[in-house]
Amino acid sequence: MEDEIYLVEIPFRLDHASVVKRLRLPKSDGRHEAMVSELLERSRAMAHMKAVYRVSHARVIDRDTVDIGGTRFTSQALSRNLIDQDTVFPFIATVGKELDEFSVPA
């Protein structure tokens, strides 16, 4: 199981109200509301959210060093947080290169 890598597709969910709130846009500004709607629509069409992960064995070597699946990491915080853990799930997540390369028209 430790050698297997798992790929997970993640649904892209952003709602208009949450984005407007997060951006702290004025509620009465119709121009900004329209821009947010357009950007959300375009983002939904091109975002391909995915993650890969694997099940790995973690071993704390000392207060600064942890071995995870044969790779050593130097981190006091990681060492402290994994002191009583044997199994970890290292992962990488992405929204895809299309959204990263997306440029907003002026």
N, C-alpha and C positions, 0 to 999 in steps of 0.2 A: 504493500500500500504506500510505503514511503517513496517509491520511485515513480509513482503515477502523478501526472500533472492533470489538473482538472480545469476545463474552460467553462465559464459561466457567462451567458448573455444576460445583461441587466436592462430592464425596461427603462426608458428615458421618460421621466415624469417631472415636469415643471408646470406649475399652474401660474397663470397670469397674476393673480392677486399676491401670491408669495414673492414673485419677482419684483413687482412694483413696491411692495413693502420693504424688501431687502435693499433695493436701490434707493429707498426713501424719496420716491418721487411724489410730488404733490398730486393729490387725488383729482383735482380739477383740471389738470393739464392734459388735454386730449391729444396733443402732439406727441408727448412722451408715451402715453398709453398706446397710441397707434404704432410707435416705434417698437415698443416692447412686444406687442402682438406680432408684428412682422418678424422680429428677431426670433421669437419663440417658434413660430411656424417654420422658419428656415432651419433653425437648430434641430427641431424634431425630425426634419426630413434627412438631415445628414449625420446626426449623432449615432454612433454604433458602440454603445457602452458594453465593455467586456471586462472580465477579470480572469486571471489564471492564478491558481494556488496549488499548493501541494501540502501533504501532511508530512511533517518533519520532526525528528527527534531533537530536543534541546538539552544541552548539558552546560551548566554553569561551571567554568573552569576556575575563576577567581572573581574578586569583586569588580574587576574591570573587563572580563573576557567571557564570552559565551560562544559555544559551538552549536550551530544550527545546521543540521544535515551535512556536516563536513566543512562548513564555511565558518571561519572565526570572525566575530564582531567584537570590537572594543567599545564598551559602553557601560558605565556604572548603572545607568537607569535600566538598561536592558537586563543586565545581570541581576539587579535587585528585583525586577518584575518577574523574572523567570526562575527565581530561586527554588520554588516548589513545583515547577511545571516540567513535565516530560515531553508533552506533545504541543507543537505550535503549528500555525497555518500561515507561512509566509505567502504574500500575494502581491500581484501587480494589477492595477486597474487603469483603464483608459476609456476615453470617449471617442477614440479614433482620430486618425490624422486629418480627416475631412473637417471636423469642427475646429481643430487646432489651426488649420490653414485658412479658416473662414475669416474674411475681412468685412468689416461693416462699411457700407457705402457712405460717403460723406454727404 
